[in-house]
């Protein structure tokens, strides 16, 4: 008789808890994955934080949180994970009622890109571990890993030459009504620009500074059409790093920088493009734009992009072509415009690869 009563009690308890879990297992359950920062550099450590909050009294004896992210993340803890085309993880929790659980997963970035975790697959069981419940939850976690900045040695001479040209142009095009400051005298300054009152006050020669009537601009054309299939991705990534290095360097020099590429932005699906600017925010925007370039999408026609953009410019611009791909048509176009438009061509290539095109403004930047 006692055994019968016990069985009945168990059946009743099972039925009640089964009904409760079916209706309320995910009620008041909040799960959020987030990165410890929005921006990182290659080789930097970032922490992925999992926060599970169960606001109801009903406990979750077993809760699986499954998600996927980039395989380029090198996690310190590889338990409950699998890496194929992505990094897949299945973390197991036991969450009591009215409990909040936090778990941190440190990893190191190894590749530039724009990475997101947009959804979570969760499963749980009832108290008797007999029934499985599942749900998909939205998640909003995004991380920019910026392209690397390379040593400027290979480009240093041209960089200095371009800055000198910009200064000469700025001196000749200053707006005398747009005064914006005073600075110490330099050997290249005109005697007419000396501010004698400020000089007497400081005891050192000081000169007036005026806003230029027109701004200097460097436009970077980034061609990511592969020249050869062998190790094409490595050269494309090298080209992106070069674009980031040159662009951020000129922005730090207060030179306007714009970017045009025939590769697609992973967010918009359109050609990567950034209008000219030189602020600190613009510097970040340049690195973000380059981070979002998706090499898995087919590149558009580079010559068409080049011709249409240069044709539209109506103010002085210096052009820097970054292109591993090279053929007679591109070289002929470059030769015709190299002098008229202050144009340079950087060819990212392996050290053992030869470049048959010869020109004073063509530079091989070795990987």
Buried (B, 14 or more C-beta within 10 A) or exposed (E): EEEEEEEEEEEEEBEEBBEBBEEEBBEEBEBBBBBEEEBBBBEBEBEBBBBBBBEBEBBBBBBBBBBBBBBBBBBEEEEEBEBEEBBBBBBEBEBEEEBEBEBEBBBBBBBBBBBBBEBBBBBBBBBEEEBEBEEEBEBEBEBBBBBBBBEEEBBEEBBEEBBEBBEEBBBEBBEEEEEEEBEEBEEEBEEEBBBEEBBEEEEEBBBBBBBBEEBBBBBBBBBBBBBEEEEBEEBBBBBBBBBBBBBBBBBEBEBBBBBBBBBBBBBEEEBBBBEBBBEEEBBBBBBBBBBBBBBEEEBBEBBEBBEEBBEEEEEBBBBBBBBBBBEEEBBEBBBEBBEEBBBBBBBBBBEEBEEEBEEEBBBBBEB
